[in-house]
Amino acid sequence: MLLTTKFAFHRAEKRILIEIPMLINEHREAPRIESTFTENVNARNARVLNVRRWKPSEPLKFASRTGEFRSSARVAYCQSLQSEGFAIGVEFLNPKGRWVVQSPK
């Protein structure tokens, strides 16, 4: 007997479509800072447009260009875009400062 189960995926928090100027600092032997922007955000994650391919779980530093928000983070996914570049899902690990969306208490 073949059983098929369909799972509906629902995000715990809604995403907000907003472009926020960001800086990504790689954790590598030759670190570099890349200037980019978000596509959408919530309190714990962001989707960021980027020029290079990232591996899932790859660590990085994430900061707003104003310096009001900083967090170490990890790459949740990396999606190739039809145009140039990639979209990466970023999960904040220890956010500090003022972010656009605050976590529910």
PELIN-V225441 format. One record per residue. RES is the residue in one letter. PHI is phi as a letter, one per 20 degrees, with the letter a starting at -180 (NA if undefined). PSI is psi in whole degrees, 0 to 359 (999 if undefined). D_CENTER is the distance of its C-alpha to the mean C-alpha in Angstrom with 2 decimals. Layout:
<<RES | PHI | PSI | D_CENTER> <RES | PHI | PSI | D_CENTER>>
This chain:
<<M | NA | 128 | 41.17> <L | e | 124 | 37.73> <L | d | 132 | 35.21> <T | c | 135 | 32.14> <T | c | 134 | 29.57> <K | d | 130 | 27.03> <F | d | 132 | 24.00> <A | e | 129 | 22.25> <F | e | 123 | 18.56> <H | c | 128 | 17.76> <R | f | 144 | 14.62> <A | f | 328 | 15.72> <E | c | 141 | 14.25> <K | f | 149 | 14.35> <R | e | 147 | 11.64> <I | d | 126 | 12.83> <L | f | 112 | 13.01> <I | b | 138 | 12.76> <E | e | 116 | 12.36> <I | c | 124 | 11.63> <P | f | 129 | 12.57> <M | c | 162 | 10.37> <L | c | 134 | 11.39> <I | d | 129 | 9.90> <N | d | 119 | 12.66> <E | f | 150 | 13.23> <H | d | 83 | 15.17> <R | b | 176 | 17.97> <E | f | 325 | 21.68> <A | d | 76 | 21.26> <P | f | 145 | 18.30> <R | b | 154 | 17.34> <I | d | 131 | 15.32> <E | d | 134 | 13.67> <S | e | 129 | 13.62> <T | b | 196 | 11.27> <F | b | 159 | 10.02> <T | e | 159 | 7.71> <E | d | 319 | 9.23> <N | b | 160 | 8.76> <V | b | 162 | 7.82> <N | b | 191 | 9.63> <A | f | 335 | 10.85> <R | d | 352 | 8.75> <N | b | 167 | 5.27> <A | b | 151 | 3.57> <R | d | 123 | 4.37> <V | c | 137 | 5.35> <L | e | 140 | 8.89> <N | b | 159 | 10.24> <V | e | 346 | 13.80> <R | c | 161 | 13.77> <R | e | 136 | 13.28> <W | d | 156 | 11.29> <K | e | 143 | 12.63> <P | g | 141 | 11.23> <S | m | 1 | 11.35> <E | f | 132 | 11.46> <P | e | 152 | 11.05> <L | b | 167 | 9.92> <K | d | 138 | 10.49> <F | c | 129 | 8.39> <A | b | 146 | 10.87> <S | f | 150 | 12.10> <R | f | 334 | 14.96> <T | f | 343 | 17.38> <G | n | 1 | 16.71> <E | f | 340 | 16.68> <F | c | 136 | 13.35> <R | b | 149 | 12.31> <S | a | 141 | 10.64> <S | f | 153 | 10.71> <A | b | 174 | 7.76> <R | c | 153 | 7.77> <V | e | 123 | 6.64> <A | e | 322 | 7.37> <Y | b | 163 | 8.57> <C | c | 121 | 9.56> <Q | d | 126 | 11.66> <S | f | 136 | 14.47> <L | e | 153 | 15.25> <Q | f | 324 | 18.92> <S | f | 219 | 19.07> <E | e | 154 | 17.88> <G | n | 197 | 14.69> <F | c | 159 | 11.63> <A | d | 129 | 8.56> <I | d | 141 | 5.75> <G | e | 127 | 3.85> <V | d | 127 | 2.19> <E | d | 122 | 5.40> <F | f | 134 | 7.39> <L | d | 321 | 10.77> <N | b | 73 | 13.13> <P | f | 141 | 12.20> <K | c | 138 | 15.14> <G | n | 192 | 16.44> <R | e | 117 | 16.13> <W | d | 164 | 12.98> <V | f | 322 | 13.52> <V | c | 129 | 13.65> <Q | e | 147 | 15.46> <S | f | 142 | 15.56> <P | f | 143 | 18.79> <K | e | 999 | 21.51>>
